[in-house]
Amino acid sequence: MPNALFYLMQTADTHTAPTADASQDAVYYLACQIAQQAFTGHQLVYIHCQDQQQAYAIDEILWQFEPTAFVPHNLKGEGPIGGAPVEIGFDKLGPNKNRQLLINLADQAPQFAVNFGQIIDFVANDAAKKAIARDRYRQYRDLGIALTTQNA
């Protein structure tokens, strides 16, 4: 049975309300850090994005990692035939090959999530994004996926 872990993002500054851009940036960076850790642990990762723009943003963040923390990655359909250890995509079909870890950045829980052993998702510290995350939580539950939460 697949397991989904939702990271609950925290407010960096308790004196100001979080902005949508700041909460989104924090989610993107944490997603890339998790992908890097999974790669180091020899896991194949698929980062599922909402759209092409988000996929390009994640691709750019991964290119900016320090050389000692480089994460071999590619956008779905690019790169080597077998794909890099970390694949980034945004279509409804999912990865080109079996992977152990799904990092979901899309607004919906993808139907192909059931094909993964582990799923990482996020609850951004932004009221609108929290409501969307609650819907994803229900979608995963409806797919029969075990759910847990953890503070980021």
N, C-alpha and C positions, 0 to 999 in steps of 0.2 A: 504494500500500500504506500503510495507517495505521501510525503510529509511536506507541509508548507510552513515556513517560518516567516512571520511578519516582523520586520524591524520597526519599532516605534521611534520615530525621529524626535529628538529633543530640541528645545529652543536654546540657541547659543547665548542669547542675551535676554534675560528675564525682564528687562526694563522696556523693551520695545516689542511690538507685535511682529511675528515673523512675516516676511513678504513671500509671495508665491515663488518668485525667482530664487530667493535664498533657500527656501525649503526644497525646491526642485534641485538646485545645485548640490545640496547636501546629500540628497538621495542618489544623484548621478555619481558623485564621488564615492560614496559608500558602495554602490553597486560595482564600480570599477575595482575598488579595493578587495571586495569579496571575490571577484573574478580572478584577480591576481593571486589571492591566497589559494583558490581552488586550482589554478594552473600549477602553482608551486606544489600542491598536493597531488598532482598528476590526474586531475579530473578534467573531463571535457565539459565545456560550459556553453550554454546558449543564452544570450541576452536578448529577450523579446521586447521590442520597442513599440510604441504607439504608432509611429510613422517614420518616414524616411528622415525627416529633420532631426528627430530624436536619435535615430540610429547614427547619423553623422556626428551628432554631439558626443555620443558615447565613444565612437571611434576616435574622435579628436582627443578626448580625455585620456584614453588608453595610450595614444601616441605621446602624450606629455609626461608619462611616468618616467622616473629616473631610469637610466640605462640598466642599472643593477636590478630594477624591478620590472623590466620589459615583459609585456604580456603578448605573445604571438596571437594575433587576432585578425579577422577579416569580416567584411560585410558579407552576408549570405550571397552566394553566386560569384564572389571574387576570391582571389587567392588560390592556393593549391587545390588540386582535385578533391582530396580528402577533407579539405577545410583545415583551418588552423585550430589549435586547442580551444580558442574562444571564438565563437561565431556570433555575429550581431545581425538580427533580422527583424522584420516588422510585418511579414505576411501571415496569413491564417494557417499556413501549412507547417510552420515550425522549422526545425533544423534539417539539414541535408542528411545527417546521420545520427545514430543514437548517441546521446550525451547524458551524463549523470546529473548535472545541475542546471536548472532553469532559473534565471534571474529575470523576473517579470517587471517591466517598467510601464507596460500598457495599462490602460484604464479598465480593461476587462481581463478576467482569468481566461487564458487561451484553452480551447478544448483539448489541445494536444498536451496539456500539463500532466495528464494522467500517465504519459509515457516516461516521466522522469521519476527518479527515486527521491530527489530533494528539490524543493522549490523555495526560492527566496523572493519575498515581496516586501513592500514598504508602506508605512503609514506616515505620510509627510505631515509636518507640523503646520498645517494650513487647513482651515475649516472646510473649504470646498474639496480639497484632496482627501481629507479624512472620510467624508461621505462617500466618495468614490471607492476608497479602500474598504469601507464596510460592505459595499456591494460585492467587491471582489472576494472578500472573506466568505460571504454567503455562496457565491458561485463555486468556490473551491469546495466548500462543505457539500454542496449539491452534487459535485463530481465524486464525492466519497474520499476526499483527501483529508488526512489528519492535519490539524491546525495548532500552531503554538505562536506565542508572541514573545518578544524580547526587546528590552530597551537598547537603542543603538548607542 
